[in-house]
Amino acid sequence: MKPDQLLYPTPKGLYCEAGGFYIDPVAPVERALITHGHSDHARAGHGHVLATEETLDIMAIRYGADFAGSRQVATLGEVMSINGVTVHFHPAGHVLGSAQIAVEAGPTRIVVSGDYKRRRDPTCLPFEPVSCDVFITEATFGLPVFRHPADSGEVAKLMTSLAQFPDRAHLVGAYSLGKAQRVIRLIRETGYDAPIYIHGALQRLCDFYVERGIDLGPLEPATIASGGKRSFAGAIVVGPPSAFADRWARRFADPLPIFASGWMLVRQRARQRGVELPMIISDHCDWDELIATIEEIRPGEVWVTHGREEALVRWCALQGLPAKPLHLVGYEDEGGEA
């Protein structure tokens, strides 16, 4: 079977006609295989969902226990058959529970990356390269301009600011699933053991990460206590970026706005958001990491999905590697908080 017969794009998402399933469909379908729990990939309303245990739990937290008609746990590395098509899941390194999905029929193997990153993340399993005939890669940061600095240096900027401005509340905007927990864990690795205050929108997912064995240290709700605004002077407060545009952010002592995202490499985005301290920390590969991944896997073809598709397709062509954009719709990083 040719690769584009095994898996091909449709308005609802990537479809495997032989297996009768979609991967990360953008509309309700009868059978869905889900790479991870972000809402641009994991939607409610499917008849049957196959995903890792963590992803299924995250979907239940976000959408309620009845988010699908039925669910099935995909154990990493386990080989399964769906209507004669072989599938297996492998770590993607994006967020807790994230997985690549390998789809095979006969001698043809396609690996769908979902969202992924290559650098160390203390809150999830690292990306596992899987040999394949076709590698379907995301390209959120698929332009040569995107070369992200080391995470440790970005966290060090926060700790330096905390020492320099002990009277200011340091408000860190970090997406609620994956980014917030990762940033908190990276802060803990510097030796910071004081309570970190979190927005209520983060509580259930932070609790879930802790239940899965990820130590986030002491967390307390970011609510105004008897001490008023001054009780947060010199404190670290983490919340979803959307909360920083409303009245919630104004409750703190001389707030210093921070945003943790790969997009903070673009100064205009930081200025537009009123960010005083950009932290360039991404849950996606930068340009060099995308290239290194393709070179490591050495697939026969590369198909590029959501993001900056054309530049990566062009790079592949210059290497003599067949590649094409898939132009899938509906997979821009959830909330744009990559």
C-alpha angles and dihedrals in degrees: 000000000000115000094245089054093051096049129008139161122262132170088267094049140268108347132199104199094184091055096035095231142111129218115226094340117198093215133041113284135171096250125022132179109203125204099196145340104267110118096239086064105024115054131169126242104058121138095229130007127199115191142126117293092251093051092050090050091048091050089051091051092050101037106021132259093288095057090128139020090247138348138210129196117236110207112212111260095009113135113226134179123221113186089329096314117115119226133177134174127226132182116276100188093225105111136332109307096009116147144180114229122222116203120193137182119169110322094339121101124181121186118203108203099197106193113332146164134197105209124092118282118183091203102059144026116278124254113275116211111228122194113236147156092237126026114198105202133184117230106198089145096025098145127094090238090069107086109145122211124234114290091228092062092050092051089047088059089058093049091048091051090049090056093045096047107034092160095060129083108234107220112197116196109209129158111260098237116058103336097065094048092045093050091048091050092048089052090051090053089063088064095258105148103165119113115282113212119223136195114248091248089068098049102090095044093045088051089051093052090051090049088054091057101265110136110219095169123225112347124185132183115264095235126134109258129192090288091065122207094337091065088077097050107129092007131126114235121187124196143145112286091240090065092060092069095060138061092282092079094052093064092078133087110269091323119222106208116222129175126197109207142116086239089069086083084077104076094201091061091052092050093047090055094045091242113172097184115030115202110199099211117141135184090209135070118267121223096276092048092050090052093045091051094052091047091050096048094040096199123186090239138011124214115192124211137184116355133039095348104164098059093053092045088052092050090052091050090053088054092051090249116138110239141161139181117246096202093212114182126220102032104102108137108282108269090351089270099132 
